[in-house]
Amino acid sequence: MTMSERPFGFWTATAMVVGGVIGAGIYVVPSQFGRFGWSGVGAWIAGGLGALLIGRVLVALVAARPEEPGLMAIIGEVLGPVVGVLNGWGTWVSYWCANAYISLTAARYAGELLPGLSATPLRQALTACLLIVALSLLNLSGLKGSGRFQVVTTVLKLLPLAAVILIAVAMVATGSHDFTHEAHAPLAAGSLLAATTIGFVAIMGFETASIAGERVRNPERNIPRATMLGISLTCLIYLIVCTAISFSTPAVQLAASNAPVADFIAQRWGGWAGRAVAGFAVISTVGCLNVWIMMQSEVPLGLVRGGLLPEWFGRTNSKDIAVGPLVMASSLTCLLLLIGCWRGGAAIMDFMLDLTAVTGVWIYAFAALAALQLRLRPASAVLALLFSVAIMVGSGIEAFLLSMLLMVVALPLYAMVARRPAGQPA
């Protein structure tokens, strides 16, 4: 792919990183952090440092293998095709499963503005499906339009978070007593690990620029800059926003809040501001959803072009979009949403989300192993690997075993490639 065919520059790549991380999580995760106190503050710092370490490893791999079509292909080339396929397939499935949760969150926030959109579970599911279809069509029409959409939604989604930061600065400057209304739990090792696991799950997704490496102009320069800036910006925002909300809201009240960001702003600027946050939350989740629908095409395409999956699985349209994987993934997301609105279906959706929770960490662990194999940033790679293992441990043995089960589903597809005679197309 020539530079003229690469649609993403530095700012679009950065918007992909930020947009892929900041989505639905920031609007609900402060409720989970109130009980952690100072361990919650330490968790965002630890999670941010871990993300920066992993980011250094990811960009080093991409810079060392610029001829490869993305991070998935690099991992397969260095660690072997079986590892590459398992990792890539598990990541692809985790994306379309997570998109069910993201789109449903967008539908529920949209219902705060237009109640008819989420009056019943079925309406919520149908609204979420419409979002999936609309963004799938946007991505199928070409990555330039999708990239521009991502830049706009990323800028807009930062506005309510900027409002929280402004309120927090004003509270500190005026010596507000809100920060001292009750004692906060001290820093503790056990709480730190639990909080870091929750926090890191909220900031996962910063690998998007590395995965879509062949779409970025001057990848050796732009991917490292976009990845590291995106990680630094999102982690700083999460640290300030969550700390401001959790330290200025009584723990009992915070734990009961379904919209902690909206409640925090509404208490200080009025009800209109809280309703406005609901609108920005829709924009935030839609922007995040756009990134992961894009990845539904990019991950399988990277595996196909790396020789790890059959060519028929990644056939592209005139815009160089892998139509089959994107349409298949979006269809499965919609199916999961519709199943979830039936009686007992919510448990199935929860199971799928639990199944994919740890899978996103595997890509970081495999990337660290690949970097060690190539002797790239060995110190960072060792620390990134240890950090990834710690997150898996914090997630529990059940999630770890289920994530492994998720990945092995790809082995029959890989067998089609492995069995073909030399020189025969996949």
N, C-alpha and C positions, 0 to 999 in steps of 0.2 A: 504494500500500500504506500503510495507516494505521499509526500507532505501535503500536496494540494488536495488529496482525498481525505485528509484527517480533519474532521469538523471541529474538534475541541482545542481551544487554546488554554492558557493558564487559568483565566478566571472561570471558564466553564468547568475545567477539571476541579478547581477549588470548590465551585458550587456543587459538583457531584459529591465530593467528600463531605462537605458540610450538610448538604441536603440528604445524604444517605444516613447520616448520624442523627441529626435533629429532625425528629418526626413526632410520633405520638408520645414517646416516652417522657420527654421533658414536661409534658402537661399533667402527668400523673405520678412520676417518680418522687417528687418532693413529699408526698403523703407517706411513702415508705421510709423516708430518711429521718422523720421527726424523732423516732425512738432511739436513733443511733447517737445523737448529740455530736460530740467532738470526733467520734469514730467516723461519722458521716463526712466530716470535713477531710479527715485523713484519707478516707476512701476515694474521694474525688482526686486528691493529689496523687495517691498511689495508682489509681486507674489511669490518670493522665500520663504519669511517667511510664507506666507499662505500655500504654498506647503509643507513646513517642518512641520507645525502644522497638516495638514491633514495626512501627512505621519506618524506622531507619533500616530495618531488615528488608521490608518489602521493596523500598525504593532502591536499595543496593542490588537486589535480585533483578529488578527491571532494568537498571542501568547496565548490569553485567551481561544481560541477554536481550539487547534491544531488537534483535531479529525475530524473537519469539512473539506470538500474537497475544500475549498476556500472561498474568501471573500463574494461572492454572497450567498452561502449557509448560512454563518454566519449571514448576514443581514436578510435573510428569517427566520432563527431560532430565532433571537432576536425580530424582529419587526413584525413577522407574515408572513405566506406564500404569501399572496397577495402582500405585499410590496416587498418581495423577487423576485417574478415572474415579477412584473412590472419593477423593477430596472434591473434585469438581462436581460430581453428581450429587453428593450430599449437600454441597453449597447451593446448587440449583434448586433442589427440592426444598431446602430450608427457606429460600427466597419466596417461592410461591405460597408456601404455608404461612410465612410471616405476613405476606401481602393480604391474606384474609383478615388478620387482626388489624393491620394498618387501615385497610379500606373500611372495616366495620367501625373503627374509632372515628374515622372521618365522617361516616354516615351518622353516628350518634351525635357528634358535635354539630353537624348540619341540622339535625333535628332540634337543637336548641334555638336555631333561627327560624326554621320552617318545621314545626312539629309534625306535620303530615308525613315527612320523609322517614321518621323513625317511630311512628306511633305504635307499631307492632314489630315483633322480631322478623316477620316476613318482609315488611317494608324496609327495615334496616338492611336486611340481606340484599334486597333488590336494589336499593340505593347504592350499596357497596359494589354490587355487580356492575351497575351502570358506570361507576367510576373506573372500574377495572377495564371495561370495554372501551371507554373513551380514551384512557391513557394508552391502552394497547394500540388503538388506531393511530394515535399521535406518534408513537414510537415506530410503527410500521411505515409511516409516511416519510421517515428519515430522521437521522440523528441531529441534524442542524436545528430543526424545529423543536425537538425534544430538549436539546441543550439550551436553547434560548428560554424555553419555558422553565427550565431548572434554575437558571440565573435569576429570573424574575421571582419565582416562588421562594428562593433562598433569601433574597433581600427582604421580601415581605414577612417571612416567618420570623425574622430576627427582631421585628418591631416590638411585639409584646414582651419579648425577653429583654430588650433594651429598656422597656418601661419598668420592669422589675428592678433592673440594675440602677436606673435613675432614682427610683423610690428608695432603694437600699442606701445609695450614696447620700440622699437627703436625710434619711434617718440617722446615719452615722454623723453627718455634719451638724445636725441639730441636737445630738445627744439623746435621741429617742430612748425611752425606757422599755420599748417593746422587746429589745434584745435581752433584757435582764428580768423579764417578768417571772421566769422560773429557772431553776437550775437545769443544766444540760448534762447528759451522761458523759462521763470522762472517756478519754481514749482507752480502749481495751483491745487486746489482740484478737479475741474471738469475735467481737463485734466488728472489728476492722475488716477481717476476712469476709464475713457475711455481707457487710456493706459494700466492699470492693467488688464482690461478685455481682450484686445487684447493679451497682453503678457501671461496671464495665460492660454488662449486657446492654445498658442504655447507650453506651458510646461505641459499640461495635458497628462496623459497616464502613470504616474509613479506608478499606482496601479497594474501593470502587475505581479510582483512577488507575491503580495498578492492574486490575482485572481488564479494564478497557484500554490497555496501553496502546494498542494499534490505532485507536481513535484519536489520540492526543498528539498534537504537533510538537516537534522537538521533545520527545518523551524523556530523554536523558536529563533534560533541564526542567521541564514543566511538571513531570510527575512527582519528583522529590519535593519541589517547592509547594505544589498544590497539596500534597499529602501532609507534609509537616505543618503548613499553615492551617489547613483544615482541622487537623487534630488539635493543635494549640488553641485555636479559636473556640472550637466546640467544648473542649474540656474546661477552659476558663469560664465560658458562659454557664456551663452546668454547675461549676463550683460556686460561682457568685449567686446564681438564681436559687439553687437548692439551699444553700446556706442562709441566704436572706429570708426565704420563706420558712424554713424549718426552725430558725432561731428566733423568729418574731411571731410565731403562731403557737398557741398552746398545743402540746402533743396530742391530747385527746381530740381537740377540734381538727387538727391536721390529719389524723388517722381516719377521721370520718368524712373527709372531703373527697369528692369525686373529681373536683376541678380546682386543685390548690392554686394554680397560677391565676385563674380567673377570680377566685375568692380573694387572693392577696391584693390584686389590683382594684377590685370592686370595693373593698373595705376602705381604700384610701382615695380613690378617684370617683367612686359612685357606681351605681348599677349599670349605667350605660357602658362604662369601661369593661365591666365583666362580660357583657354581651358582645362587645367588640372582640374580646379575646377569643370567644367561641368561633367567631368568623376567621380570625387568624389561625386558630387551631386547625380549622378545615384546610386552609392554605398550606399549613405546615405538613399535615399528614398527606395531602395530595402531592406536594412536592417530593416528600420522601417516597411515596408510592411510585412516582414517576421514575425515580432512580432504580428501584428494585425491579420494576417491569422491564426497564432497559437491560438490567443484568440478566433477566430471564433469557435474553437472546445472546448476550455477550459471553456468558460462561460456557454454554454448549458450543458456541462458535469457536471459542478459543480451544476447547478440547478437540473439536473436529480438525481444525487447522494444525493442531499439534499432533495429529495422527492417533488420537486416543479414542475417538468415537467414529462410527461409520459416517461417510460423507453425506449420505441421504438424510441424516439427522440434522445437519446444519445447512441445508440448501437455502440460499439467500434470494431475496427479490432484487429489483433494480436499484434499490437504495442500500444494498449490502446488509440487510437485516435478515437474520435467521428466522424465517417465518414460522416453521414448524414448532420449534421449542417455545417460542414466545406465545403462540396461540394455544399450544397444549398446556403450558403452565397457567395462563390466564383462565382457561376453561376449567382446569382443576381447582384453581382458587375459587371460582364462582360455584363449582360443585360443592366445595367444602363449606362455603358460606350458606348455601341452600340447605345442606345437611345440618348445619349448626342451628338453623332456626326451627327445626323440628323438635318435638318432645324428646329429650335425651340427647339431641344432636350437639348441644353445647359441650357435653362431656367428650364427644369425639373431637371437636375442634380443640379443646384444651389438651387432649392427648397428643394431637399433631403438633401443637405449639411446644409442648414439653419435649416431644421427640426431636424437634429441630433446635432447641435452645442451645445445646452444646456444640452443634455442628459448625456454627460460625467460628468457634475457637479452634477447631481442627486446622483450618486454613493457616492460622498464625503459627501453630505448632509445626506443621509441615514446612512452612516457609522458613522457620528458624532452622530446621534440620537441613533444608536445602542450602541455606547460607553457610552452615557449618561444613557441609560437604564441599562447597566451593571456597571455603576459607574467606568468606566475606563478612566483615565486621564480627569476628568470632565472639568478642565479649558481649556485644549487644545481642547476638543470636542466642547465646547461652542464657542470658537474663530473660530474653523474650520467651524462650522455651520454658524456663522455670515458672515464669509468670502465667503462661498459658495453662500449664499443668495445675497451678494453684487455682485458677479459675474453674477448671474441670472438677477438681476436688471439692471446691466450694459449691458446685452445682449438684453434687450427689452421684452415687454410683449408678442409680437407675437411669438418669439422663445420659450418663457416659455410655452405658451399654446400649441404650436405645439409639444413640447417635451412630454407633458402629453398625447396628442393624440397618439403619437408614442408608448407609453408604454402600453396603454390599449388593443392593438391588441393581447397581450399575454393571455388575460383573458379566451378565449375559450379553449386554451391548458391547462391552470390551472384547468378549470372546469372538464376536463377529469380525472385529478388526484383527485380532491375533491369529485367527485361523485362515485368513485369506492368503492365497499364494503371493509370493514376492512379485511386485510390479503390478498387481491387480488393484484397481481402485477400490476404496473402502465403500 
